[in-house]
């Protein structure tokens, strides 16, 4: 279906040399024609994209990080949801594996939402290749370094009433309530964020980590995973056309780099 109608692969990838792997599962914007024809006008601007993350994290090559970035929009299939569609936050209204509405509640589909067969096709052709690459890189990095750390990078509007109350903290670390990474790594990352005074932060608050963090984080097996959900207001305009703000990015970028340097320092000590 998808790969036969275009040459767009599910992800782009750069191999690194360090124990760090960075995943950006919601940075993609591509929507195949077969899906786009079914979507309403509200989908055209891709408002729920994790905008500009590769540009914001432009220092990853200097850290030797392996980087995996989704090419497909989350409106096609959400790389950070379980393949069976289980709700990661029971009792809360959260986006589906194949979303049917925007974060602000507008219907995505003109008529009918995708049926089970269509969802299965999207999972097979887009979701599974991304996750196979993650698994392959984790195994390679762990074999090379004795430890692998997966950093799942996200961003979201600072206020989304449908998903959470009030204004989101600027930086939201998630470790599946301490289950997806070493307690020492979690403590080091939290301490580094608490030392800076510019941005608000929380550990395992509204966002404790999505499927990628929970599935791949296996500290006992020396594979550690951390999710960072950032408020878009820290580096971009939150309203269309969602412009990147260099004046803001120059302040948040050193904080992000500090987090990943903390990861690498911890990995060197633990390998």
C-alpha angles and dihedrals in degrees: 000000000000101000092045094055097049143012093238110123117212093250146006120231142196121189116225137194103226134077090259124102119183120200124193104185098167101043095093125105105180117120118180117234091245089062098034092059089062097049128092127238092267090071095058095084094044090224095180096056120124089241127214097350096141089052093046092049092047092138096067094102090058089057094050092242124165107231129202118183126182116236097192123079118250085239087074096047132332111239090199097060128084113264090240091056097243113168108248092202106044113210094022128098104245134165115275129236086261103024119225098190141027123257089263093053103259114144112251097201126068093213124347129015117233114285125227093271092052092047090051090053092052091048092050098046102034113013099045097050090053092050094044089055091049091051092047093050094046090053092047095047093046091050090051099043107020089241137051128201120197117201112195107202122205142158134193140174111283091236122039107156093188092060105031141002123255126345120334119237112256095246122030116187116197127191100160088264091307097313100105101056144022115288088231092055092047091050092048093051093046092048092050091053093046091054092062115075103197103077134045116235143184135188118222094347122135089337114048095166132292131241095293093055094043096043101044100033106098108154094178087059092047093253112122127187132192130178123209116195109189129195108244090223088076094070114004148030109277094209127070131313082034098216123197112245113214090185090060098035093058089065100044096041095072089052091053092047089050090055092053093044086054088053092052094046090052092046092053091054094046100044 
